[in-house]
Amino acid sequence: MKHPATMSWKSEWPSLLLIGLSIVMAIYFQGAFPEQVPTHWNLAGEVDGYSGRVFGAWLLPLMIVGLYLLFIGLPYIDPKKHHYANFKKSYHGIKTAIIGFMFFIYLFVGGAGLGYDLPVGSLVPIGVALLFVVIGYYIKSVEQNWAFGVRTPWTLENPVVWKKTNHLMGRLMMLAGVLMAICAFPISYLGKGIIFISAIVLVALVPIVYSYFAYRGEQKKK
């Protein structure tokens, strides 16, 4: 069965390469890691969580594989699968960006497990910022579906509301990316917390509220 978003070697090789690299790295890390591996950092970039050697080596690679399979499978069961062909570039772009970000995080886990002192507090916020900007760029052209974009009762019912809301979502994600990049600078723990919460509110709450009022506006026009 043809994939709704038209998969090809060109669209899949970046994700498949990162999956292969992560599995090779996991095999190496399983033998090279100590018994306890840093796997979680707070907003200040300080380690505040550890896991066992095998868990630390394999958790993220398995998550990467799982995410990839989820991305591949969701369009097949989406009631609006016929729309995917119209935004296949955005679909593959978002998929590659998320897989790439997970691999980026795995590099930090691997480096920390091998004993390297990495600037997690500076580089990870930049990675998150780039992820937000890339998704924000692509999400604006995503058409109605049940897997990607702002999916509310109002956006799924009205294509105009969907388009307006996801255009707003794209701009807000780019703004949130800029905010997250500020966390790479040496600011207070409280400041980073405020920025993080502000970014989440921008991308998780504002578009939902906007979609409701946009829907009401379209209803009044009718």
N, C-alpha and C positions, 0 to 999 in steps of 0.2 A: 504494500500500500504506500502510495506517495505521501511523504510528509507534508502536512498543511503549509509549513513555512519553507518548503523546498530545500532540504539539506543537500550539501555538496561537500566535496573535499575542501574546497576553498573556505567554506563557512565553518567547518568542524576542526580543521587541523590545529588551530591555536589551542582549543580546549583539550583535544586529544593529546597534544604534546605536553601540556601542563599536567594532565592526568598521569601520563607515562612517567614524567619526571618525578611527580610526587610519590608514586609507587616505588620507583627505584630509590628515592631518598629514604622512604620509610623502611625499606629493607636494610639500608645502611645504618640508619639511626637506631633501629631496634638493637643492633649489636654495639653501637657506639655510645648510646645514651647511658647516663648513670641511673640508679634505681629510681630517683625522683627527678622529674623534669619540670621546669617552669612552664606553665600553660595559661596563666592568666595574669594580667597587669591592670592596675587601677588607672585612673585618669592622670595621675602624676607620673605614670610610666614605671611604677614600682611593682615588683612581683608580689602578688598576694594570693597565688594559688599554684599548687603543684599536682602532678599526676604521675602514675607509674610509667616505667620505660615503654612498655608495649602500647599503652593507651596514648602516651604522648607522641609516639612514632606514627601510629596508624589512625588516630581519630580524624584529623583534618583530611588526609587522603581519601578516607572512606566517605567523609562528608562531601568532598569534591565530586567523587564518583556518583554519590546519591543525588546531588544537585544537578549534575549533568543529565542523569537518567530522568529526573523529574522534568527538567526543561524539555527533553526530547519527547516525553510521554504526554505531558499536559495538553498540547495542541490536539492530539488524537481524540481526547475525550471532551474537548471543549465544545459546547453546543454552537458556538460561533466560530468554528474552525475554518469556515470559508473566508474569514477576514484575514487570516494569517498571511496569505499570499500578498496582501496589500501592504504589510509592514514587516516583511521578512528581514529586511536589513536591520531594522530596529530590534526585532526579536533576537537575531544572532548577535547583534552588538551588545545587548543587555546580558545575554547568556555568557558571552566571552568576558565581559567586564566583571561579572560576579565570580566566575571561575578564577579569573586572574587575581582578583582581590583575595580570595581564599588561599591561593597559592602564595601570594605575598605574605599573608599572615603566617603561613606554614614555614616560610623562610626564617621568620623571627623565632618561632618555636624551636626549629632545628638549630639555629645559631645559639640560642640560649641554652638548649640542652647540651650542646658541645662545649659550653663554658664561655662563650663570647659575651662581652658586655655591649649590648646593642642599644642605640638610642630610640627605644620603643616610643617614649613619650613625644618624640619629635617626628619620627617617620610614619608611624601608624596614622596619626591625624591627617597627614598629607595623603596617605593612601585612601582613607575614608573620603576625604575631600574630592579626590580625583574620581572615585567611584560615584559619588553623588552627582558630580558634574557630567560624567559620561551618561549615566542613566537619565539625568535631566535632559540631556541633548536628545536622546533617542525616544524618551517616553512621549514627547509631543506629537509624534507621528504614529503612535500606536492606535489602532482602531478597536472598536468594541470587542471585547473578549472577556473570559472569566478567569484569566490567569495573570495578566499584566495590566498595570495602570490603576487609576482610581476607580474601583468597582463599588458603586453604591446603587441602591434601587433607582436613583434618579439618572445616573449616567448610563446605566444598562438599559433603561427604557427609552431614553432620548439621545440620538446620535449627536445632536448639536450640543447638548449638555456634556456629553462625553468629551467632545472635541475641546470645548471651552475649558473644562475642568482639567484635562490632561495637559493642555497648553500652560495653564497656571501651575500645575504640578511640576512641569519641566523647569519653569523659571524659579520656582521655590526650591527645587532640589539643587539647582546651580547656586542659589543664594546660600542654602544650607551648607553646600560644599565650601564656599568662601568662609563661612563662619567656622566650620570644622578645621580649616587650614590655620586659623588663628591659634588653635590649640597647640600647634607645633612650636609656638613661641613660649618662652619661659614666663608664663603668667600663673597666678595662684590657682590652687586646687578648686577653690570656690568659683573663680572665673571660668575655668574649664567646665565645671558642672553647669553653670548658667548657660554657657554657649551650647553645650550638648543638649540641654533640655529645650532651649530655644529652637535649635535645629530640628529636633524631633517634633515639636509642636507645629513648626512650619510645614513639614512634609506629611504628618500623620493626621492633623486635626483641621487645619485651614482648608485643604481641598474638599474635605467631606462637608464642612459647613457651606463652602462656596457652591458645591454641586446642588445642594438643596435650594438655595436662593436662585441659582441659575435655572433650575427646573421650574420654580415658581414663575420666574420671569418669562420662560418660554410658554408656560400654560396661559399666562395673561395675554400673550400675543395672539394665541388662538381664539 
